[in-house]
Amino acid sequence: MKPYPHLFSPIKVGPYTLKNRIEAAPVNISNLTQDGYLTPENIAIFEGKARGGAAIVNMGECRIDLKTGISHKLCIPLDDPEVLPYLHAATDAIKKYNAFSAVELIHPGTRSNPEYYDGPIWGPSDGPGHLGKDYVAMTQEVIDYVVECFGNAAEMAKLGGVDMVMVHAGHGWLLHQFLSPLNNRRTDKYGGSLENRARITMEVIESIRKKCGPDFPIEIRMSGTEIVEGGLTLEDQVEFAKLLDGKVDLIHVTSGTFHVPSTNQHMIPNGFLPEGCNVYLAEAVKKAMKHTPVVTVGALGNPDLMEEILATGRADMVALARPLLADPDLPNKLKAGRVEDVYPCLRCMACISESFVPYVKYPSRIRRCPVNPTAYKEVPASRVTKTAFPKRVLVIGGGPAGMEAATVLAERGHQVILCEKEGALGGALRHAKYVPFKKKVDQFMHVMIRRLGKSGAQVLLNTSATPELAEAIAPDVIIAAMGAKANTPDFLSNSNSPVVMALDAIRAPQQVGQRVVIAGGGLVGCELALQLGQLGREVTIVNRKKEVCRDASFLYREGLLMELEKVGAVILNATVCLSAQSEGAQIQAEDGTISLLPADTVIAATGFSPRDDEAEQFRELAYDFWKIGDCFQVRKIFNAMREGYNAGAHI
């Protein structure tokens, strides 16, 4: 029996027969040309997803009309005929791999950004604008014009070789705004009853059918619930889906609305939520459908979960966004029975956060991934080849940076020796197994270890690298990936009670008392606070800075703070821990007030420093010397992987 038989069974969508049930969900690409046209780098991303085995590759948000509103400065412009050659290049690249191409049509409505657009901020109703410019209710003339623009955009996409379109009627965009009682207060034929509030969406579908014909598939994206009091409920959206049944070719069920930022954590499920947390929404819609297949999305990287969803009829297809950024080859690996080789999405939210406008000040316009160092550098990565001049390379340290460097170097034909002083590989990643919400990091570590084992690199565990050993090996290149060491807390010398280091507390939380003070409000301190809070401890974070966890990505930080609130963690910002005493922690507030914070255990989460001196002793022992990962500068998995890959690909 073939692996995942339901996941890899065909399905009919409009006139097309898809080879499997996997859709590459729309992921916004905004590192376009200044006119919004696709670049070779953009096209390589879509081609990679098609090559990796997805049946549908959606190229993300597209502008339908510059004159009535845009939310992003750069967006694929389907109101500009000059986009056609770029669309053809992209769709040709996708179709090379027996996949179908798609785009997502959006109108932002009240989400239009005055920074990029100088016209009225149109919406279903008048109202105060969330970006400083008030909303204006759309007239019948404007509604008719926008409906026509949706049809024109779909026609432009079809002319550009796109096989199908997704109409975005969720997440707080214009069509969703008309649906939602939170945004729509109209009293005409577009307000009041569900049928009226859905009218503009039905007109958009009709406009697309009129311009593109009955055999051009339409997928509707809808939020199964707004997750907010007074907003659209699942029951409301099931009734909306019934109006769509048989009139569209796929119904894609997501959740949340940008108008209520806390729902972002369900719209793009964070790592604290269970896998497949939005599937129940698609399941409810699926039960009500007689004709149209249903797609589910959100935290679906687990192949067993995907198979179960399809096998039990909870949905007809699955849409993957972040999992295909982490590993574009996921479908092909699963089909070949290589599930252990799939790089998992960590749900760290870094990819989305970098360009999550308007919440981040300086959007990068790209989607990068900690576990995939070639994400958004696919074109240069595709040029990395076997080496013509094999070298002898010593890699010191078996954390993510060292493993990535050693693996890529060995795969390219270099002779690689990796020395790891501990008895196991993984470095700082080895702590993930102790933290319930870090299981994907542990899975990622084991995927790396397996790949390293297959690469041909020689791995020496329980081997501390010394200058003498390096001289004996006589490498052409030395890569120092020795990681970091925990900083000694300033207050230790003033303390008369033991201080537990953060990593020790992560590994052995049973040693921690009921009342806990954590000195340090960075990412490590905050994640430890959540780990302990989930175990029932009473936790207070004492943080020198004005805000905690500023070293985390925007959306991950938002979710982490929400989880800390759930477990009752107390955060004291602009506060210094002076000492650990038998009764608790002596602290000093911003105004200089000194007090004793009762605690059974004081934990130091006071950061880490590179093992720079240890690394530098190897600099002159080879022709070429690199420092990578935390050994170079203490940061995140993303940096370690990128630097490991760069060393591996370019030595």
BELURJO-V817436 format. One record per residue. N is the residue number from 0. RES is the residue in one letter. SS is DSSP state (H for helix, E for strand, C for the rest). NEAR is the number of other C-alpha atoms within 10 Angstrom. Layout:
# BELURJO-V817436
N|RES|SS|NEAR, N|RES|SS|NEAR
This chain:
# BELURJO-V817436
0|M|C|4, 1|K|C|10, 2|P|C|15, 3|Y|C|19, 4|P|C|14, 5|H|C|20, 6|L|C|25, 7|F|C|20, 8|S|C|13, 9|P|C|15, 10|I|E|16, 11|K|E|13, 12|V|E|19, 13|G|C|17, 14|P|C|11, 15|Y|E|15, 16|T|E|12, 17|L|E|21, 18|K|C|19, 19|N|C|23, 20|R|C|25, 21|I|E|23, 22|E|E|28, 23|A|E|27, 24|A|C|25, 25|P|C|18, 26|V|C|19, 27|N|C|19, 28|I|C|22, 29|S|C|24, 30|N|C|20, 31|L|C|18, 32|T|C|12, 33|Q|C|11, 34|D|C|14, 35|G|C|21, 36|Y|C|22, 37|L|C|23, 38|T|C|14, 39|P|H|13, 40|E|H|16, 41|N|H|21, 42|I|H|21, 43|A|H|19, 44|I|H|23, 45|F|H|21, 46|E|H|23, 47|G|H|22, 48|K|H|26, 49|A|H|28, 50|R|H|21, 51|G|C|19, 52|G|C|25, 53|A|C|31, 54|A|C|28, 55|I|E|26, 56|V|E|29, 57|N|E|29, 58|M|E|27, 59|G|E|20, 60|E|E|23, 61|C|E|24, 62|R|E|25, 63|I|C|30, 64|D|C|21, 65|L|C|16, 66|K|C|12, 67|T|C|20, 68|G|C|24, 69|I|C|28, 70|S|C|23, 71|H|C|20, 72|K|C|14, 73|L|C|20, 74|C|C|24, 75|I|E|27, 76|P|E|23, 77|L|C|28, 78|D|C|21, 79|D|C|17, 80|P|H|13, 81|E|H|13, 82|V|H|19, 83|L|H|19, 84|P|H|15, 85|Y|H|17, 86|L|H|26, 87|H|H|17, 88|A|H|16, 89|A|H|25, 90|T|H|25, 91|D|H|18, 92|A|H|20, 93|I|H|30, 94|K|H|20, 95|K|C|12, 96|Y|C|17, 97|N|C|15, 98|A|C|25, 99|F|E|25, 100|S|E|27, 101|A|E|28, 102|V|E|28, 103|E|E|27, 104|L|E|26, 105|I|E|24, 106|H|C|28, 107|P|C|25, 108|G|H|28, 109|T|H|32, 110|R|H|25, 111|S|C|28, 112|N|C|24, 113|P|C|17, 114|E|C|11, 115|Y|C|14, 116|Y|C|17, 117|D|C|13, 118|G|C|14, 119|P|C|19, 120|I|E|26, 121|W|E|25, 122|G|E|26, 123|P|C|27, 124|S|C|20, 125|D|C|18, 126|G|E|17, 127|P|C|12, 128|G|C|16, 129|H|C|13, 130|L|C|15, 131|G|C|9, 132|K|C|15, 133|D|C|16, 134|Y|E|22, 135|V|E|18, 136|A|E|21, 137|M|C|19, 138|T|C|13, 139|Q|H|12, 140|E|H|8, 141|V|H|13, 142|I|H|18, 143|D|H|14, 144|Y|H|13, 145|V|H|21, 146|V|H|21, 147|E|H|19, 148|C|H|23, 149|F|H|26, 150|G|H|23, 151|N|H|20, 152|A|H|27, 153|A|H|30, 154|E|H|23, 155|M|H|23, 156|A|H|30, 157|K|H|21, 158|L|H|16, 159|G|C|21, 160|G|C|20, 161|V|C|25, 162|D|C|23, 163|M|E|26, 164|V|E|24, 165|M|E|25, 166|V|E|27, 167|H|E|24, 168|A|E|23, 169|G|C|28, 170|H|E|25, 171|G|C|26, 172|W|C|22, 173|L|H|25, 174|L|H|27, 175|H|H|28, 176|Q|H|26, 177|F|H|29, 178|L|H|31, 179|S|C|27, 180|P|C|18, 181|L|C|15, 182|N|C|20, 183|N|C|20, 184|R|C|18, 185|R|C|18, 186|T|C|11, 187|D|C|10, 188|K|C|14, 189|Y|C|21, 190|G|C|21, 191|G|C|17, 192|S|C|13, 193|L|H|18, 194|E|H|17, 195|N|H|18, 196|R|H|26, 197|A|C|24, 198|R|H|19, 199|I|H|22, 200|T|H|23, 201|M|H|18, 202|E|H|17, 203|V|H|20, 204|I|H|21, 205|E|H|18, 206|S|H|20, 207|I|H|25, 208|R|H|20, 209|K|H|12, 210|K|H|18, 211|C|H|21, 212|G|C|12, 213|P|C|14, 214|D|C|14, 215|F|C|22, 216|P|E|21, 217|I|E|25, 218|E|E|25, 219|I|E|24, 220|R|E|22, 221|M|E|24, 222|S|E|26, 223|G|C|29, 224|T|C|25, 225|E|C|28, 226|I|C|19, 227|V|C|15, 228|E|C|8, 229|G|C|10, 230|G|C|17, 231|L|C|21, 232|T|C|16, 233|L|H|20, 234|E|H|14, 235|D|H|15, 236|Q|H|23, 237|V|H|21, 238|E|H|15, 239|F|H|19, 240|A|H|24, 241|K|H|17, 242|L|H|17, 243|L|H|21, 244|D|C|20, 245|G|C|14, 246|K|C|17, 247|V|C|26, 248|D|C|24, 249|L|E|24, 250|I|E|28, 251|H|E|29, 252|V|E|30, 253|T|E|26, 254|S|C|29, 255|G|C|26, 256|T|E|26, 257|F|C|15, 258|H|C|19, 259|V|C|13, 260|P|H|13, 261|S|H|17, 262|T|H|19, 263|N|H|19, 264|Q|H|20, 265|H|H|20, 266|M|H|24, 267|I|C|21, 268|P|C|26, 269|N|C|24, 270|G|C|22, 271|F|C|17, 272|L|C|16, 273|P|C|12, 274|E|C|16, 275|G|C|18, 276|C|C|17, 277|N|C|25, 278|V|H|23, 279|Y|H|17, 280|L|H|23, 281|A|H|26, 282|E|H|20, 283|A|H|18, 284|V|H|28, 285|K|H|25, 286|K|H|13, 287|A|H|14, 288|M|C|18, 289|K|C|10, 290|H|C|15, 291|T|C|22, 292|P|E|22, 293|V|E|26, 294|V|E|28, 295|T|E|30, 296|V|E|27, 297|G|C|25, 298|A|C|28, 299|L|C|25, 300|G|C|27, 301|N|C|15, 302|P|H|17, 303|D|H|12, 304|L|H|14, 305|M|H|22, 306|E|H|20, 307|E|H|15, 308|I|H|23, 309|L|H|21, 310|A|H|15, 311|T|C|11, 312|G|C|15, 313|R|C|21, 314|A|C|29, 315|D|C|24, 316|M|E|26, 317|V|E|25, 318|A|E|28, 319|L|E|24, 320|A|C|21, 321|R|H|27, 322|P|H|24, 323|L|H|25, 324|L|H|28, 325|A|H|25, 326|D|C|24, 327|P|C|28, 328|D|C|21, 329|L|H|26, 330|P|H|27, 331|N|H|17, 332|K|H|17, 333|L|H|20, 334|K|H|17, 335|A|C|12, 336|G|C|13, 337|R|C|13, 338|V|H|18, 339|E|H|15, 340|D|H|18, 341|V|C|24, 342|Y|C|26, 343|P|C|25, 344|C|C|27, 345|L|C|25, 346|R|C|25, 347|C|C|24, 348|M|C|24, 349|A|H|20, 350|C|H|20, 351|I|H|23, 352|S|H|21, 353|E|C|21, 354|S|C|22, 355|F|C|17, 356|V|C|16, 357|P|C|13, 358|Y|C|13, 359|V|C|14, 360|K|C|10, 361|Y|C|11, 362|P|C|15, 363|S|C|15, 364|R|C|19, 365|I|C|19, 366|R|C|20, 367|R|C|21, 368|C|C|27, 369|P|C|22, 370|V|C|25, 371|N|C|20, 372|P|C|22, 373|T|C|21, 374|A|C|23, 375|Y|C|20, 376|K|C|15, 377|E|H|18, 378|V|H|16, 379|P|H|11, 380|A|H|15, 381|S|H|10, 382|R|C|9, 383|V|C|13, 384|T|C|12, 385|K|C|15, 386|T|C|16, 387|A|C|9, 388|F|C|8, 389|P|C|16, 390|K|C|17, 391|R|E|17, 392|V|E|27, 393|L|E|26, 394|V|E|27, 395|I|E|30, 396|G|C|30, 397|G|C|28, 398|G|C|28, 399|P|H|32, 400|A|H|35, 401|G|H|34, 402|M|H|32, 403|E|H|27, 404|A|H|31, 405|A|H|34, 406|T|H|26, 407|V|H|26, 408|L|H|30, 409|A|H|26, 410|E|H|21, 411|R|C|20, 412|G|C|18, 413|H|C|23, 414|Q|E|19, 415|V|E|27, 416|I|E|21, 417|L|E|24, 418|C|E|25, 419|E|C|25, 420|K|C|17, 421|E|C|15, 422|G|C|9, 423|A|C|14, 424|L|C|25, 425|G|C|23, 426|G|H|22, 427|A|H|16, 428|L|H|18, 429|R|H|16, 430|H|H|17, 431|A|H|20, 432|K|H|16, 433|Y|H|16, 434|V|C|18, 435|P|H|12, 436|F|H|19, 437|K|H|20, 438|K|H|16, 439|K|H|19, 440|V|H|24, 441|D|H|19, 442|Q|H|20, 443|F|H|22, 444|M|H|24, 445|H|H|19, 446|V|H|18, 447|M|H|21, 448|I|H|21, 449|R|H|12, 450|R|H|17, 451|L|H|21, 452|G|H|14, 453|K|H|11, 454|S|H|18, 455|G|C|18, 456|A|C|23, 457|Q|E|16, 458|V|E|19, 459|L|E|20, 460|L|C|16, 461|N|C|13, 462|T|C|16, 463|S|C|13, 464|A|C|22, 465|T|C|15, 466|P|H|13, 467|E|H|11, 468|L|H|12, 469|A|H|16, 470|E|H|12, 471|A|H|9, 472|I|H|13, 473|A|C|16, 474|P|C|20, 475|D|C|16, 476|V|E|20, 477|I|E|26, 478|I|E|27, 479|A|E|28, 480|A|C|33, 481|M|C|29, 482|G|C|29, 483|A|E|21, 484|K|E|15, 485|A|E|16, 486|N|C|14, 487|T|C|15, 488|P|C|19, 489|D|H|13, 490|F|H|16, 491|L|H|16, 492|S|H|11, 493|N|H|12, 494|S|C|16, 495|N|C|11, 496|S|C|16, 497|P|C|13, 498|V|E|19, 499|V|E|16, 500|M|E|19, 501|A|H|24, 502|L|H|18, 503|D|H|14, 504|A|H|19, 505|I|H|22, 506|R|H|15, 507|A|C|11, 508|P|H|18, 509|Q|H|11, 510|Q|H|12, 511|V|C|18, 512|G|C|15, 513|Q|C|16, 514|R|E|17, 515|V|E|25, 516|V|E|26, 517|I|E|28, 518|A|E|31, 519|G|C|27, 520|G|C|29, 521|G|C|22, 522|L|H|19, 523|V|H|18, 524|G|H|25, 525|C|H|25, 526|E|H|21, 527|L|H|24, 528|A|H|30, 529|L|H|24, 530|Q|H|23, 531|L|H|24, 532|G|H|22, 533|Q|H|17, 534|L|C|13, 535|G|C|13, 536|R|C|20, 537|E|E|20, 538|V|E|25, 539|T|E|24, 540|I|E|26, 541|V|E|28, 542|N|C|26, 543|R|C|21, 544|K|C|17, 545|K|C|12, 546|E|C|13, 547|V|C|23, 548|C|C|22, 549|R|C|13, 550|D|C|13, 551|A|C|19, 552|S|C|18, 553|F|H|21, 554|L|H|26, 555|Y|H|22, 556|R|H|20, 557|E|H|17, 558|G|H|21, 559|L|H|21, 560|L|H|18, 561|M|H|14, 562|E|H|18, 563|L|H|20, 564|E|H|14, 565|K|H|12, 566|V|C|19, 567|G|C|17, 568|A|C|22, 569|V|E|15, 570|I|E|22, 571|L|E|21, 572|N|C|18, 573|A|C|16, 574|T|C|23, 575|V|E|22, 576|C|E|28, 577|L|E|21, 578|S|E|23, 579|A|E|29, 580|Q|E|21, 581|S|C|14, 582|E|C|13, 583|G|E|19, 584|A|E|28, 585|Q|E|20, 586|I|E|20, 587|Q|E|19, 588|A|C|17, 589|E|C|14, 590|D|C|8, 591|G|C|10, 592|T|C|9, 593|I|E|15, 594|S|E|13, 595|L|E|16, 596|L|E|18, 597|P|E|17, 598|A|C|22, 599|D|C|17, 600|T|E|25, 601|V|E|28, 602|I|E|26, 603|A|E|28, 604|A|C|28, 605|T|C|21, 606|G|C|19, 607|F|E|16, 608|S|E|17, 609|P|E|21, 610|R|C|20, 611|D|H|18, 612|D|H|9, 613|E|H|13, 614|A|H|23, 615|E|H|14, 616|Q|C|11, 617|F|C|21, 618|R|H|17, 619|E|H|11, 620|L|H|18, 621|A|C|18, 622|Y|C|11, 623|D|E|14, 624|F|E|18, 625|W|E|20, 626|K|E|25, 627|I|C|25, 628|G|H|28, 629|D|H|28, 630|C|H|25, 631|F|C|22, 632|Q|C|18, 633|V|C|19, 634|R|C|16, 635|K|C|13, 636|I|H|20, 637|F|H|19, 638|N|H|22, 639|A|H|30, 640|M|H|26, 641|R|H|24, 642|E|H|25, 643|G|H|29, 644|Y|H|26, 645|N|H|20, 646|A|H|21, 647|G|H|24, 648|A|H|22, 649|H|H|13, 650|I|C|18
